[in-house]
Amino acid sequence: MSFNFGRESYKDVLRLRKYMVRSAFILSALMFVVIYLRPKLFIDLFIGDYDGDFLVFTSKNLRTFSIAFLIMAYNIVNASFMSAVKNTTYDFYITILRGYVIIGLLIFSLPWIFSKEIVWHILTISELLTLFVTIFLVRKEEGEIKKFLAREERLKKRQKNNPLDS
């Protein structure tokens, strides 16, 4: 994507972003479904010996935790998109919000307000809050890229109408 941005192929940048978001969502949804239907597969990968009560507890919480994967993919892909289009400030905002600020605030505040079981939902809540910021920043950046596209189209029209000006 950064290659296309560097060569000012803005249509390709927007097209690739769309493919990246779709691919990430499909993979996240697949991961979510597998975890939801077969949590024991993942539990067995990381934990060798456990009893039935632990399996029930872990399966329930892994399913709850995995909901975040559906949102996380969008945030990660778009943080990478921002980096690729040389908007490292927006990349930083998305990354720092989802990785430190929101999750840190939630992990310290929500268990006091709700029960300790809320910790399994904190990642999802953090990603959801970050999602709103990400959507706003992506729309803003896409608007800038569309301005580049419009300027490019005007230049092409001008060159087509006046071949001697080029």
Secondary structure, DSSP 8 states (H G I E B T S, - for coil): -HHHHHTT-HHHHHHHHHHHHHHHHHHHHHHHHHHHH-HHHHHHHH-SS--HHHHHHHHHHHHHHHHHHHHHHHHHHHHHHHHHTT-HHHHHHHHHIIIIIHHHHHHHHHHHHS-GGGHHHHHHHHHHHHHHHHHHHHHHHHHHHHHHHHHHHHHHHHHHH-GGG-
